[in-house]
């Protein structure tokens, strides 16, 4: 079976996000003073071949832990979708 993973990697809430802070401060410059606490991360998609959703979940989790996210500074979440 083929699955598609949609992965979001974000900086940990306890850490400063300088890129998000800069964008958040710039919102006021374009008249969007209602927007605050901007955090910027990464969105990753990939396809995976696996015999079950459980196997695909395990493989994506390993990929995130070992390569796609720096767990000292980032957290990750993902969803799996069946590919037709």
FENDA-V870111 format. One record per residue. PSI is psi as a letter, one per 40 degrees, with the letter a starting at -180 (999 if undefined). OMEGA is omega in degrees with one decimal (999 if undefined). NEAR is the number of other C-alpha atoms within 12 Angstrom. Layout:
psi->{PSI	PSI}
omega->{OMEGA	OMEGA}
near->{NEAR	NEAR}
//
This chain:
psi->{i	h	i	h	h	h	h	h	h	i	i	i	d	e	i	h	g	d	d	d	d	d	d	d	d	e	d	d	d	e	e	g	e	e	h	i	f	h	h	h	a	i	h	h	i	i	i	h	h	i	e	i	d	d	d	d	d	d	d	d	d	d	d	d	d	d	d	d	h	h	e	d	e	i	i	i	i	i	i	i	h	h	h	999}
omega->{178.7	179.6	172.5	177.0	173.5	-171.9	173.8	177.4	-176.9	173.9	177.2	-176.8	-178.6	-177.0	175.7	176.1	-174.4	179.1	177.9	179.1	179.5	179.1	178.9	178.5	-179.8	179.3	178.9	-179.3	179.4	173.9	-179.6	-176.7	-179.8	-176.8	178.9	177.5	178.9	175.1	-177.0	-179.5	-178.5	172.3	-175.8	171.7	175.4	175.7	-178.1	175.4	-179.7	-178.9	-179.7	177.2	179.4	178.0	178.2	178.6	-179.9	-178.7	178.3	178.5	177.7	179.2	179.4	-177.8	-172.7	-174.1	-168.5	-179.3	171.9	-171.3	174.5	-175.0	-172.7	171.0	178.7	171.1	176.9	173.2	176.2	178.2	174.3	174.7	179.0	999}
near->{18	20	26	25	30	24	28	25	27	31	26	19	19	12	16	18	21	16	18	22	19	18	21	23	21	19	18	15	13	12	11	13	14	14	18	16	20	22	25	22	25	21	19	23	22	24	24	27	23	21	15	17	22	18	18	27	29	21	26	34	26	17	25	30	22	14	16	27	28	19	19	15	19	26	24	31	27	30	24	30	23	20	15	8}
//
